[in-house]
Amino acid sequence: MSPETAGRWTIVALLLAVQIFANIDRQVLNVVVEPVKAEFGLSDKVMGLLTGAAFSVFYAVLGVPLALLADRSNRRNLIAAAIAVWSAMTVFCGMAVTALQLVLARIGVAVGEAGAGPASQSIISDLFAPSERATPMALLAVGPNLGIMFGFIAGSILAEMFGWRMAFIAVGVPGLLMAVILVTSMREPRRGMIDKVEDHPEDRPGFGTLLKTIAARPALLWIIAGFSCAGMFGYGAIAWATAFFHRSYGLSPG
């Protein structure tokens, strides 16, 4: 192992933690649908927009330009900035005094989280050869599921003990610390070192090249379509799970 790739599994662990934190902050609103709805007098339609479109549209649309930015900037710093943004916005969710403020804070969470995934995958590609990338990529894929689990557990307990506002604040603050840890303990790998190519910024692909690459590979189109459907139905079910058990069986969040 070269000095440049030493400690690469530590970096994978840090990036896994980033994914977990992102999904914890993302899921808290799903746990507190009922008290938020009651406090602001919102309908289920508005809550659906708040848990869904207010997050997903901005997350999906901004993922592309932030991925292009990851191709052209320091990825570690981009991820740290993303963590700081979504963590601060999660705290602001708990401090919102109007429904509009809550919507804007929720959009801010999406903007921050859109910057972490592409940069994380890019870093892994510079630390592991193609034949080794499956395992670290799989670990990254575990992160969202762990985040959903911890988000439901921590969010529900905190909401039941201290109220829904404190649930947001309590899960958002540790992310700010995570951003500092990332900057101080993780280095930015040199681009192209695994593939033994010289990195030239002018050779990095643009958005047009990206679209042509996808269009030329039908398998990628089907993968995108499949993930889109899975995400739509999966996150739709998660968003209303707590409300369903409360309304149908009288269960508390905890």
Protein Blocks (a to p, Z undefined) as FASTA:
>chain_A
ZZklgoklmmmmmmmmmmmmmmmmmmmmmmmmmmmmmmnopafklmmmmmmmmmmmmmmm
mmmmmmmmmmmmcfklmmmmmmmmmmmmmmmmmmpcbfklmmmmmmmmmmmmmmmmmmmm
mmmmmmbcfklmmmmmmmmmmmmmmmmmmmmmmmmmmmmmnojklmmmmmmmmmmmmmmm
mmmmcccddehklnopacdfklpccfklmmmmmmmmmklmmmmmmmmmmmmmmmmmmmmm
mmmmmmmnopafZZ
